[in-house]
């Protein structure tokens, strides 16, 4: 069976590797080749989590504090989106671009660590394998429906409104 947790961890690993690849890039063309898909996938991943994982966590989470975990995640996603937008608005390789990409890396790293320490363990303990499989199928459909980030909403969301609408 597919598992939403496994798919999310796969994305997390992918993000970490791509940020490391930026460290090895030697030209602006190499930076752009790594950053373009990375920035797009950061936005896609955030929307996928917000549409698929967190609404269910708010309803079934019992092992932790699902409202606090969701509030943190939405706030983190907003910070990551802001950094991605700033990087995409800057010329690759400039100090402004490196600053924005550095913020994206820092914000994303903190988000992944917190999510892996709190929200995902809560979800594992509070959900069934069947539920995680169904969500994995939704996750895979989401990515298929948004190739290369097409149609992804990269606007910030108000965490309190999000929680109220999805609880």
Secondary structure as a PSIPRED ss2 file (coil, helix, strand):
# PSIPRED VFORMAT (PSIPRED V4.0)

   1 X C   1.000  0.000  0.000
   2 X C   1.000  0.000  0.000
   3 X C   1.000  0.000  0.000
   4 X H   0.000  1.000  0.000
   5 X H   0.000  1.000  0.000
   6 X H   0.000  1.000  0.000
   7 X H   0.000  1.000  0.000
   8 X H   0.000  1.000  0.000
   9 X H   0.000  1.000  0.000
  10 X H   0.000  1.000  0.000
  11 X H   0.000  1.000  0.000
  12 X H   0.000  1.000  0.000
  13 X H   0.000  1.000  0.000
  14 X H   0.000  1.000  0.000
  15 X H   0.000  1.000  0.000
  16 X H   0.000  1.000  0.000
  17 X H   0.000  1.000  0.000
  18 X H   0.000  1.000  0.000
  19 X H   0.000  1.000  0.000
  20 X H   0.000  1.000  0.000
  21 X H   0.000  1.000  0.000
  22 X H   0.000  1.000  0.000
  23 X H   0.000  1.000  0.000
  24 X H   0.000  1.000  0.000
  25 X C   1.000  0.000  0.000
  26 X C   1.000  0.000  0.000
  27 X C   1.000  0.000  0.000
  28 X H   0.000  1.000  0.000
  29 X H   0.000  1.000  0.000
  30 X H   0.000  1.000  0.000
  31 X H   0.000  1.000  0.000
  32 X H   0.000  1.000  0.000
  33 X H   0.000  1.000  0.000
  34 X H   0.000  1.000  0.000
  35 X H   0.000  1.000  0.000
  36 X H   0.000  1.000  0.000
  37 X H   0.000  1.000  0.000
  38 X H   0.000  1.000  0.000
  39 X H   0.000  1.000  0.000
  40 X H   0.000  1.000  0.000
  41 X H   0.000  1.000  0.000
  42 X H   0.000  1.000  0.000
  43 X H   0.000  1.000  0.000
  44 X H   0.000  1.000  0.000
  45 X H   0.000  1.000  0.000
  46 X H   0.000  1.000  0.000
  47 X H   0.000  1.000  0.000
  48 X H   0.000  1.000  0.000
  49 X H   0.000  1.000  0.000
  50 X H   0.000  1.000  0.000
  51 X H   0.000  1.000  0.000
  52 X H   0.000  1.000  0.000
  53 X H   0.000  1.000  0.000
  54 X H   0.000  1.000  0.000
  55 X H   0.000  1.000  0.000
  56 X H   0.000  1.000  0.000
  57 X H   0.000  1.000  0.000
  58 X H   0.000  1.000  0.000
  59 X H   0.000  1.000  0.000
  60 X H   0.000  1.000  0.000
  61 X C   1.000  0.000  0.000
  62 X C   1.000  0.000  0.000
  63 X C   1.000  0.000  0.000
  64 X C   1.000  0.000  0.000
  65 X C   1.000  0.000  0.000
  66 X H   0.000  1.000  0.000
  67 X H   0.000  1.000  0.000
  68 X H   0.000  1.000  0.000
  69 X H   0.000  1.000  0.000
  70 X H   0.000  1.000  0.000
  71 X H   0.000  1.000  0.000
  72 X H   0.000  1.000  0.000
  73 X H   0.000  1.000  0.000
  74 X H   0.000  1.000  0.000
  75 X H   0.000  1.000  0.000
  76 X H   0.000  1.000  0.000
  77 X H   0.000  1.000  0.000
  78 X H   0.000  1.000  0.000
  79 X H   0.000  1.000  0.000
  80 X H   0.000  1.000  0.000
  81 X H   0.000  1.000  0.000
  82 X H   0.000  1.000  0.000
  83 X H   0.000  1.000  0.000
  84 X H   0.000  1.000  0.000
  85 X H   0.000  1.000  0.000
  86 X H   0.000  1.000  0.000
  87 X H   0.000  1.000  0.000
  88 X H   0.000  1.000  0.000
  89 X H   0.000  1.000  0.000
  90 X C   1.000  0.000  0.000
  91 X C   1.000  0.000  0.000
  92 X C   1.000  0.000  0.000
  93 X C   1.000  0.000  0.000
  94 X C   1.000  0.000  0.000
  95 X H   0.000  1.000  0.000
  96 X H   0.000  1.000  0.000
  97 X H   0.000  1.000  0.000
  98 X H   0.000  1.000  0.000
  99 X H   0.000  1.000  0.000
 100 X H   0.000  1.000  0.000
 101 X H   0.000  1.000  0.000
 102 X H   0.000  1.000  0.000
 103 X H   0.000  1.000  0.000
 104 X H   0.000  1.000  0.000
 105 X H   0.000  1.000  0.000
 106 X H   0.000  1.000  0.000
 107 X H   0.000  1.000  0.000
 108 X H   0.000  1.000  0.000
 109 X H   0.000  1.000  0.000
 110 X H   0.000  1.000  0.000
 111 X H   0.000  1.000  0.000
 112 X H   0.000  1.000  0.000
 113 X H   0.000  1.000  0.000
 114 X H   0.000  1.000  0.000
 115 X H   0.000  1.000  0.000
 116 X H   0.000  1.000  0.000
 117 X H   0.000  1.000  0.000
 118 X H   0.000  1.000  0.000
 119 X H   0.000  1.000  0.000
 120 X H   0.000  1.000  0.000
 121 X H   0.000  1.000  0.000
 122 X H   0.000  1.000  0.000
 123 X H   0.000  1.000  0.000
 124 X H   0.000  1.000  0.000
 125 X H   0.000  1.000  0.000
 126 X H   0.000  1.000  0.000
 127 X C   1.000  0.000  0.000
 128 X C   1.000  0.000  0.000
 129 X H   0.000  1.000  0.000
 130 X H   0.000  1.000  0.000
 131 X H   0.000  1.000  0.000
 132 X H   0.000  1.000  0.000
 133 X H   0.000  1.000  0.000
 134 X H   0.000  1.000  0.000
 135 X H   0.000  1.000  0.000
 136 X H   0.000  1.000  0.000
 137 X H   0.000  1.000  0.000
 138 X H   0.000  1.000  0.000
 139 X H   0.000  1.000  0.000
 140 X H   0.000  1.000  0.000
 141 X H   0.000  1.000  0.000
 142 X H   0.000  1.000  0.000
 143 X H   0.000  1.000  0.000
 144 X H   0.000  1.000  0.000
 145 X H   0.000  1.000  0.000
 146 X C   1.000  0.000  0.000
 147 X H   0.000  1.000  0.000
 148 X H   0.000  1.000  0.000
 149 X H   0.000  1.000  0.000
 150 X C   1.000  0.000  0.000
 151 X C   1.000  0.000  0.000
 152 X C   1.000  0.000  0.000
 153 X C   1.000  0.000  0.000
 154 X C   1.000  0.000  0.000
 155 X C   1.000  0.000  0.000
 156 X C   1.000  0.000  0.000
 157 X C   1.000  0.000  0.000
 158 X C   1.000  0.000  0.000
 159 X H   0.000  1.000  0.000
 160 X H   0.000  1.000  0.000
 161 X H   0.000  1.000  0.000
 162 X H   0.000  1.000  0.000
 163 X H   0.000  1.000  0.000
 164 X H   0.000  1.000  0.000
 165 X H   0.000  1.000  0.000
 166 X H   0.000  1.000  0.000
 167 X C   1.000  0.000  0.000
